[in-house]
Amino acid sequence: MAVLYIIGTPIGNLGDISLRAVESFKAANLVACEDTRHTLKLLSHLGIRTRLLSCRAQNEETAATKLIAALDAGQTVAYASDAGTPALSDPGAVLARKAAAAGHQVIPIPGPSAFAALVSVAGGRDKTIVFEGFLSPKAGRRRSRLRELMALDAAFVLYESPFRILKLLEDLAEIDRERYICVGREMTKLHEEYLRGSVAGIKLVLAGKDRQLGEFSVYVSGKKTE
């Protein structure tokens, strides 16, 4: 029985790579990844030379077939998305499911996650947290889903691009401008920043900047949270 390692990789700071992740990459005969160029930089930084195979959202079904063939041949395979933990708003779930169905071990190598990192510093008091990830870029669908999420007694976490972060905050403010949120920008990177307060207050702060840079993660407290 061969092994597929699902490896969490740094979301920014390469120092966050775990010793076990490095060992698993070294042990692999083949590394599948979301973007070969991105993962090549990480492996080069670690001094690891291993054959790479693209396995992204657009080709995960066909790539999984090739990877299962490699597992069937007794090879050890590692999978990494571009950043963070695979299958959380990233590909990896299809591969993991198919590999397990084929009778192979699928072993997680825990590592960085923007979701977990943001929750740890958000200061939220919610017992239940929903991970939503990226909302639809279509305005109608985005607002409809936000209304559903804002009606929950649970907190939720979103990911957003710098191009739509202000629009997201505008949509949130239309529903509840006083709701507590925490916005993380460029987490673990050089210009890391966290903003905590009401939707309206954070929107005002970000709108006052010349431009928005970096990727954003947004924690929104639940409806009944004080």
C-alpha positions, -999 to +999 in steps of 0.1 A: +000+000+000+015+033-011+012+067+007-002+100-005+009+129+018-013+160+018+010+187+029+003+221+044+027+248+031+035+284+042+010+311+034+038+336+032+067+332+056+088+302+045+099+298+080+065+283+088+073+251+069+073+222+094+101+197+098+077+169+090+066+186+058+103+188+047+108+152+055+077+142+036+087+161+005+121+144+007+106+110+010+083+115-020+091+100-054+067+125-070+053+159-059+019+169-072+010+206-068-014+233-078+013+254-096+046+237-105+064+271-107+053+281-072+061+247-056+095+246-074+105+278-056+096+262-023+114+230-030+145+248-043+145+269-011+145+236+008+172+221-014+149+193-027+148+180-062+118+159-070+097+154-101+067+177-102+032+171-117+005+198-121-027+190-102-049+221-101-086+227-100-089+226-138-072+192-142-075+175-109-097+146-122-072+137-149-042+144-128-056+122-100-057+092-125-020+097-132-011+100-095-031+069-085-012+050-112+020+062-095+007+050-061-003+017-077+033+013-088+044+017-052+056+053-054+052+078-025+034+109-036+032+143-019+006+169-027+008+207-020-014+236-030+002+270-036-002+280+001-018+268+033-037+235+037-050+217+005-088+214+001-095+246+020-105+268-010-077+249-028-076+217-048-067+184-032-100+169-021-107+150-053-072+135-053-075+125-016-109+109-021-098+089-052-065+078-037-083+065-006-109+048-027-081+031-046-069+016-013-039+038-006-031+056+026-038+093+026-019+110+054-022+147+064+009+166+072-006+195+091+007+230+084-002+267+079-038+277+072-050+313+067-083+302+082-068+289+115-043+318+116-070+344+114-093+327+139-064+326+164-060+363+165-095+376+157-106+378+193-140+362+184-161+347+211-181+324+188-182+286+196-192+278+160-173+291+130-182+285+094-155+284+068-169+299+036-138+309+017-143+329-015-178+341-023-192+343-058-179+373-078-214+379-090-230+406-070-264+391-066-252+357-055-226+373-032-252+394-014-277+366-011-251+343+005-239+371+028-275+376+041-277+339+049-244+339+067-251+371+086-284+355+099-265+327+116-255+326+152-221+313+141-191+333+130-178+328+095-145+333+076-142+346+041-112+350+017-112+380-006-090+396-032-077+432-030-099+441-059-132+432-041-125+438-004-141+472-003-172+459-021-174+431+003-173+455+033-200+476+016-222+446+013-216+436+049-224+471+061-257+472+043-267+442+064-252+451+098-227+479+099-220+474+136-211+437+134-176+429+148-150+417+123-113+411+120-096+416+087-062+400+081-040+412+052-007+397+039-007+373+069+028+361+079+044+383+053+064+416+056+035+439+055+012+418+077-017+438+092-048+431+113-078+454+116-104+448+143-137+466+149-171+472+134-178+466+097-184+504+092-152+513+110-129+489+091-145+499+059-136+535+066-100+526+074-095+506+042-113+532+021-088+558+033-059+539+018-046+548-017-050+512-028-055+477-014-026+453-016-023+417-008-048+389-001-074+393+026-090+370+051-121+382+070-136+370+103-172+380+109-187+374+143-221+356+147-254+373+150-258+369+188-221+375+197-217+404+221 
